[in-house]
Amino acid sequence: MHMRMHLNLDDELAREIDTLAGSRGRSAFIRNAIATEMDRRRRWAAFDRALGGAPDFGSHLPEDWIHKERRADPRRVG
């Protein structure tokens, strides 16, 4: 089943779609673009959920945290 929708696109974007997909391929092109973006967002959401148990680095880079942890380890030399 398909749902009909009305989308407003600026002229330049519509021309680019027509160039890539052809005027008869607009719907399929837009359907594919939306499905691709939804998949990307689902993957990022899953990635974010997986990071739930990882340490919060805040505004620091992971490398800073690793360096600090290594320096705090008494088993390390130097």
NORHU-V410906 format. One record per backbone hydrogen bond with DSSP energy under -1.0 kcal/mol. CO is the residue of the C=O (numbers start at 1). NH is the residue of the N-H. If there is no record, write none. Layout:
# NORHU-V410906
CO,NH / CO,NH
This chain:
# NORHU-V410906
10,14 / 11,15 / 12,16 / 13,17 / 14,18 / 15,19 / 16,20 / 17,21 / 18,22 / 22,25 / 25,29 / 26,30 / 27,31 / 28,32 / 29,33 / 30,34 / 31,35 / 32,36 / 33,37 / 34,38 / 35,39 / 36,40 / 37,41 / 38,42 / 39,43 / 40,44 / 41,45 / 42,46 / 43,47 / 44,48 / 45,49 / 46,50 / 47,51 / 49,52 / 51,54 / 57,60 / 61,65 / 62,66 / 63,67 / 64,68 / 65,69 / 66,70 / 67,71 / 68,72 / 73,76
